[in-house]
Amino acid sequence: MNILNKLRLGGLFAVLIALFGGVGLYFGGAGGLIMGLVFALLMNGVSYFYSHKIVVKMHRAQPMEGDTKIHTMVEELATKAGIPEPELYVMDTKTPNAFATGRNPKHGVVCVTTGLMQNLSDDEIEGVLAHEIAHIKNRDTLIQAVAGTIAGGISILAQMLMFSTMSGEQKNPMMAIAGMVLAPIAASVIKMAISRSREFSADATAATFTEPRYLADALKSIDRSVQQAPMEDGARGASHMFIINPFGGDSLSKLFSTHPPTEERIRRLEQQ
């Protein structure tokens, strides 16, 4: 892991500790501070060691069996990237998409959807797999998992704040409403700040493993499919881990999108 990614990861862990520690101190004094710090450390530990297993189970993905074509592609791309071959999983949904996870290349996981396997050409599938392997090589997967953990932590804190301000002796409904509105925005901004630059970087790295037009064509196909038929199942909190947000969204939601504009990603790939 390079120095910049280490700094990002350390900063995210620090934010999570500060959030829970601060809220614990505010509501419970010294005892609350200790409880908050312990809870934050537990969340950090879980996100570090078990994030790949949690994400796979969240999407009910199963180990891929029988598709030797994709296994061969992944093996060749991993060799080009200089990393161990990641485990392959498949998620049963008609929306074409994919994501990668794992705390380091030794624990790398690539998950594709059945929609991707059925609707994209072999060249496009290779472009998508190259992108996900680039995430693993660049050590983005751990940072994305921790960012998701922090976003979840913010949601938990917002619920605690809303409950305390509405049920305590000094009720403050305005603070509860503010927490309910601002918490999702704060969570989205954190994931957006981490994910947008990482997507551009993974696209550029993938273009060194395979033809850039393969990934560019895949992004066009996936974006078109998501606009026509967004994913109905899956965990929305993990949308930043997919190659393209599988849930789509209106103009307002795109303002806080965790992914850069697909048109800009395609333009950069075509320049390569």
N, C-alpha and C positions, 0 to 999 in steps of 0.2 A: 504494500500500500504506500502510495507516495505521500509526501509531507502534507500537501493540500488536503487530501482525503482524510488523513489522520486528524488534521485540525478541524475539519468539518465534523467528523465523528465525535471528537472530544467536545466540540461546542454543543452538539445535539444532546449528548449525555449530560453535560452541565446544565442545559436548559431544563431538561426533565427533572433533575435533582433540585434545581432552584424553584421550579414551579410547585412541586409537592412539598418541599421543605418550607417554602414561604406560606403556602396555604395552611399547612399544619401548624406553623408558628402563630398565624393569625387567629385560628379557631381554637387551638389547644395549648398555646404557650410552649414551654420547653418540651413537654410530653408530646404534644402534637407535632413539633418539629422533628423529634426522633422518629415518630411513626411515619411521617411524610418522607423522611430520608430513607428509611428502611423500605418503604413501598416503592420509591423511585429506584433504589438499587435493585430490588427484585425485578422490576419492569425492565431495567437495563440488562440484567443478566438473562432474562427470558428472551428478549429481543435479540441478544447477541448469539446465544447458543441454540435457540429453537425457532428462530424466525422462519426458516425455510420449511420446517415441518408444519408450523401453524398456518402459513399462507397456503400450502398445498391442501391441507384439510379444510380450510375455509371455503375453498372452491370445489371441494369434493373431487379433486383430481386423482387419477389412478395411474400407476406405472404403465408406460407404454409397452405394449407387447405386439410383436408380429410385423410392425412396419419397418422393414430393414432399410428402406430408402431413406427415411429420416434419420435413422441410427447412423447410416453411412455418412450422410451430410454432416451430422453433428461431430462424428469422429474426425472427419477431414478438417472441418473448421476449427475444432479444438486444437488439432495438431498445428495448424497455421498460427493460431493464437498463442501457442506455447503453454496451454493449460491442460489439466486432466479433463477427460471427457465427462461432462456433467450428466447427472441422472435425467432421464426423460419421463415426463408425465403428460397425460392428456386430460383435458377438461371437456366434459360433454355439453357443448352449447353450439348452436348454429352460427353464432357470431364469430367471424374469423378474427383471431387475436392470439397473443402470446405474452408471457412474462418470464423473467428469470429471478431467482432468489438464491440465498445461501450466503453465509458469513465470509467465505473465502472460496477461491477456485477449487479447493479440495472438497468442499461441500456444495458445489454448484448444482443448481437444478434449473432446467428449462421446461416450461409447461406450454403446450400448444393446445388450441381448441380443435374440436372435431370440425368446426366450420372452416378453420384455416386449412386443414388437411384435405377437405372436400372441394373447396371453392377456389383455391389459389393454385397457380401453376408451379411446377417444380422450381423454376428460377426464382419466383416470388417467395416460395417457402425457404429457399436457401438464403435469400436476402434477410428474411425475418430471423432465421436462426443465427445468422452472422451478427445481427444487431444484439440479440440476447446474449450470445457468447461474448460480445464486446463489453456488455454490462458486467459480466462475471470477471473478465480480464481486468477491467478498469476498477474493480472492487466497488462498483456502484450499488450492488445488491444489498450489502449490509447497511449502507447509509440510507437507502430507500426504506428498508425495514424499520430502522430506528426512527426515521421521520414519521412513518406511519404510527409507530408506538407513541410518539410525542403528540401527534394529532389525536389519537385515542385518549391519551392522558388529559389533554385539554378538554375534551368532551366530558370526561369523568369529573374533572374539577368544576366545569360549568354546571353540571347537574347537582353537585354538592353545594355549590354557591346558591343555586336557585332554590334548593330545598331549605337551606339555612335561612335565607332572606325571606322566605314565604312562611316558614313555620316557627320562627323564633319570636321572642317577646317584642323585639323591635322589627316589625315587618317592613320590608323595603321592596315593593313590587317593581319599582323602576330599575333597581339594580339587578333583580332577577331577569327582567326582560332584556336588559343590556347584555347580561351574560349569555342569555339564550341566543341573541342575535350575533354578538361579537365572537363567541367561541368558534362556531363553524368557519367564520371568515379567517380567524387567526390560524386555525388548523389548516385551512386551504392555502394560506399564504406561506406557511412553513413548508408544506409539501411542494408548492409551486416553486419556491426559491431553490429547493434542492433538485427537483426533477427536471426543470426546463433545460438548464445547462447540461445536465447529464444525458439528456436525449440527443442533443446536438453532438456531444462528444461520442456517444455510442454509435450514432449514424456514421460519423467520420471514421471511427475505428473499424466498423463493419466493412466500409468501402475498401479497406486494405486487405480484407480476407476474401472478397468476392467482387463481382461487378457492381458498381454503385447503382446502375439502372435496375438491378434485381430488387434492391430495397426500395428504390423510388417507385417502381411499379407496384410493389407490395403495399406501400403506404397509400397509394391512390386507391387500390382495391379495398383495403381494410377501411379506410375513411368513408368510402362510398357505402360499404355494407353497414357500417355503424350508423350512418345517417338514415339509412332505409329501415334498419331493424336493430336498434340498440339491444345490448345484452339485458335480459330480464332477471337472470339470477346472478350470483356472484356477490362479492363484498365490495360495496362502493368505497369503503375506507381504503381499499387497496388499489383503487383505479390508477394511481400514479405509477404502479409497477408494470402495467401493460404497455405494449408498444404504442398504442393509441387508446385514449380513454374509451372503454367499451360501452359506456352508458350515454355517450353523446352529450347533448345539453343545448340550452338556448343561448342567446347572445350574452345575457347577464352572467350565466355560469361560465361561459368561455373566458370572461374577464379574469376569473380566478382559476383558470384551467391549469392543471399540473403539467400539461404538455405544450410545447411551442406550436405555433400554427403549422399544420401539415404542409401547406403550400410552401412555407419557408424551408422546411426540412427537405422537401422535394427539390426546391431550387438549388440548395447547397449541394445535394447529391448529384444533380445534373451538372453542376460546375466541376465536380470532381471527375 
